[in-house]
Amino acid sequence: METLLEVRNLSIGIHRECVLSAVEDISFDVYPGEILGIVGESGSGKSLTALSIPALLGRGAEADTGSILYYGNGIAGGAARTSRDLLTLPEKELQAIRGKEISMIFQEPFSSLNPLMKIGVQIAETLELHGSKDRTLVKSRVRELMETLGLSEPEKLMEAYPHRLSGGMCQRVMIALAVICRPRLLIADEPTTALDQGTQNQILGLIKEINQDLGTSILFISHDLEVIKNLSSRVLVMYAGRILEEGQTEDIFFHSAHEYTRGLLGSIPGRAKRGKDLANIPGKVPSLDEGRPSGCPFHPRCTKAEPRCKGNFPPVISVSPSHKTRCVLEEGKW
């Protein structure tokens, strides 16, 4: 299958007095029209991975090695496929891609919106930055999109400032900002974390509709496995800056092949576990200041760890053509 995005051997460092390794040598693909979930505890490197794609890493963070190849051309219409490495593109070329071809929904909508600009102006700005000069047409597009995303009284809301909106409405505005140019890739970084359950379900429904109606590929970042299970077609499991397992959603949730994934799944409440103690992974994700453990980064917390788990980082083991893990305990099982 042709890819939309290829991340290869990506490492991200936090540059202080010394370089701290936050993400180390990860590789994955994003395919046209799919929803790819990335799951893991806080501190696993999920958000840094997401921010590196549109080159939005903050001060002190830097992609030290690897490549992020974006195939923006030739996916439809039979044109020749060409790729651009987003890590090496000049800022001017990146600006032409951000918002138009690759967009992002951030975790905190209130802090992501400009408090001094009206909602309508902020949504319209994305279209105008990418060449739409007809203000009447732009305003019509903004109003239509707001209605589609469930924002009632769009004319009134376009004149409002962010502080007048609820968290759910602000998140819908963020989605409008992200999809107004019909991007090929939408990156959603924990977009429902601060929302109540009802609003969360509405936002997830909107993201599904965007994927189905526009054919937009979505990279969805979350620590909530239930959300990932219900939304994603494929899943990456990250821990301490590494990818420990990847596969189809069914593979990860029903045939998991890494002790870390099993630990995460064991902590999910459900009807079958009513009255029983939920699984608890001992310890915590190692901080950058503590340094990453050698070998499998999960071995200090793994109840089944063996001495060989402390050696080199495990090689990829193919459980099936669509399912891969990095766990020496799985060698010879598949």
N, C-alpha and C positions, 0 to 999 in steps of 0.2 A: 504493500500500500504506500502511495506517495505521502510524504510528510509535509506539514505546514511549517513546523519548527523542529530543529534538531539541536539539542544541547549536548555538547561533547566535552567530557573531561573538565567540567567547570569547577574551579576552586575560587572561593571568595575569602579574602583576608580582612581582618580589622587591624588597621595600621595605627599602632600606638608607639610606645618606646620600642616595641618589637611587633612582629606580625603575628596575630592570633588567627588560627585557622577556624573559620566559622562554617564553611561549606567546603568539602574536600572531594574532588575528582568524581563528580556526578555526571551521568549521561542519561538522557531520556528524549523521547520524541512526542510531539503533539500532532495528531492527524486532523485533516479537514473534517469539520462537523462533529467532532467528539467532545465529550466533557471528561477531562482528565482531573481526578482528584489527587491532592497531595495531603497526607494526614501525618500527624505526629504531635508529640507534646510540645509545649512552649520551649523554645531554645533549640529546636531540631534543625533550624535553618530554612524553614518553609518560606517565610516572608522575604528573607534575603534572596533566595532563589527567584522568587516572583519579581522582586524589584530589579534584579539584574537584567531581566529580559528587555524592558524598555529603557535600560540604562538610567534608573532612578535611585541607585544606591546612595545613601546619605554620606555625609562627610566622614572620612576615616575608613569607609568600607570600599573595597575595590576588588573587581574580578581579576585575579592574578594570573590565572592560566585558563586555557580552554577556548571554546568558541560557541556562539549561539547563532546558528544559521537559520535565517528566515527566508522562506520561499514565498514571497509576496506575489510573484508573477507565475503564470503558466499552470495554475491549479485548475482554472476553468478556461474553456475556449480553445484548448489544444495548443496554446503558445508554448514555446520552449521554456523549460524550467530554469530559473536562475536564482541564486541565493545571495544574500548579503549577511555578512557577519556583524551582528549588532554590537559586538564588543569593540569593533574597530571603525565603525562608521563615524564620520565627522558629525558634530552636534547639529549642523544645519540639516543633514539628511535624516538624523534621528527625529528632529522636530517635524519633518514631513510625514514620518511614520506614526509617531505618537498621536493618539486621538483619532487618527484616520484609519490606520490599518491595525494597530495594536492599542487597546485601551485598557484601563485599569479601574476597578472599583475598590476603594480603600476601606480599611477597617473602621475608621472613625469619620462618619459623614460630616459631623459638625465642624471638626477641625480641618477637613479637606475642602470645604466650601469657603469662599471669600465672604466674610461677614459684612463687607462694605458694598457688595454688589448685589443687585436684584437677581432673583432666580432666573428670570427669562434671559437676562443679559449673559449670565454665566453659561447657560446651555447654548445660546446662540453663538457665543464666542468661539466654540470649537468649530462650528460650521464656517464661520467667517475666517478663522485662521487658515482653513484649508481651502479657501478660494471662493466660497459662496458670498457674492456681493449684493445680491438682490434682497434687500431688507424685508420686503413684503413676503417674499418666498421663504426666507429664513424664519420669520415669525410664524408663518403658517406651519412650517415643519416642526417647530418647537411646540406649538399648541397641539398639533396632531399627536406627537409623540407623548406629551404629558397625559393626554386623554387615554392613549393606549396603555400607559403604565399605571393607570388607575389614579391619577392626580385630578380630582374633580375641580371645577371652576378654574381652568388653566389660565384664563385671562387675568383673574384676580391673583393667582399664585405667581404669575410672571412678574408682577409688580411688588411681590413680597420679598423680604430679606430672610436669610436662613434662620435667624433666631425665632421667627414666628412659626416655624414648622416643627412637627413632631419628629422623633427619630426615624420612624418608618417613612414619613414623607421625605425627609432629607436623603434617606437611602435611595428612594425612588428617583429623586433629582440626580443623585450621583450616577444611577444607572442610565438616566437620560443623557447626561453628559458623556457617558462612556460609549453609548450605542448610536448617538445621533448621526454619526458618519458611517454607520454600518460596518464596523471593523471586522477583519477576518479572525482576529484573536482577541478574546476578552479575558483579562486576568482578574479574578475576584479573590481578594485577600480577606478572609474571615468577614464577609459582608453582613452576617446576621448575628454577630457575637453579642451586641448590646441590645438586641431587640427582644420583645416578648414573643411567646410561642406563636400566637396568631399572626403577628406581623412577619415573623421569620418565615412561616409557611407561605405567606403571600409573596415575599421577596424571592424565595426559592422557586415558586411557581413562575414568576416573571423571568427568572434566569433560564428555566427550562423552555419557556416560550421563545425567548430570544434565540436559543440554540436551535429550536425546531423551525421557527418561522424565517430566520435570517441565515441559517446554516453556519452561524458563528461558532468557531471552536472556543471552548471555555477551559481555562486552567483555574480550578477551584481549590483554594487553600482553606483547610479547616482542621481543628483538633477534635471536631465532633464526628465520630464514626457513623452515627445514624444519618446525619446529613449527607455524608459522603456516600453511604450505601444507597440512599434513595435518589441521589442526583447523578452520580458518575457512572461512566461506562468502563473506565479503567482507573486504577489506583496505584499511586506510589506511596510507600511507607518510609518516612524519613526519621532518622534518629542521630543526634549529635553530628549533623552536617553530612551524613551519608544516606544513601538509599539502600535499605536493607531488604526490601521486597517490592515487587511490582507485578501486576497482572490484571486480568479482567476482574470486575467487582465481585463476581461469583467466586473466582479463585481466592481472592483475599479473604472474603467473609466466610466461606464454607470449606476451603481447603488451604488455610493459611500454613505457611511453611517456614516461619521464623518465630522464635520464642517471643520476640518483642511484639509482633503482630498479635500473637495469641494472648499475650498479656493485656494488650489494649482491648481486644474483643471481650475478654473475660470481665472487664470492668464496666461493660454496658449493661444497664438494668433492663429487665424484660419480664414478660409474664412467666416464662419458664424458670426464672430465678427468684420469683417472689418468695420471701421468707428465708432466702439463703444469703450468705455473705458473698458480696461481689469480690472478684479477684483484685488483688492489690499488688502492683509492681513495687518491690522494695526500692528505697533510694530515690534519686532524682537524676535528671539529665545533667551531665557535668557542665559547669560553666566554662566559658572561654578561658578565664583566668586560671582555672584548675588544670586546663589542658585536656586533650582528648586521650582516652586510653588507647594503648596499642592493640593490634588485632581487631576483633569485633568490638566496636565501641560500647555494645550493650553488655559485654561479659561481666562487668562488676555487679550488675543488677540481675543477671540471669540465674535462676535457680538450678539450671541444668548445665551450667558452664563447665568445661573441661580445661585442663592446662593448655591444650592446643588452641583454644579460643583466644589466648593472649598473644599468639604469634603474629602472623601477618593478617591483614584484612582479608577475609575469605573471598575466594573467587566466585564468579556467578555460577549458580547451579540452575539448570533448566528443568523445572518441574514439568512443564509442558511447553509447547510452542509459544503460548501467550503468558506464561507464568514463570518468573525468575525469583530466586532468593539468594541471599549471601549468608549461609549458616553452615559451618562445618558439620554440625550434627545431622544435616540432611544429606550428606554425601552417601551415595550408594542406595538411597531409598527410592530414587526415581529412575 
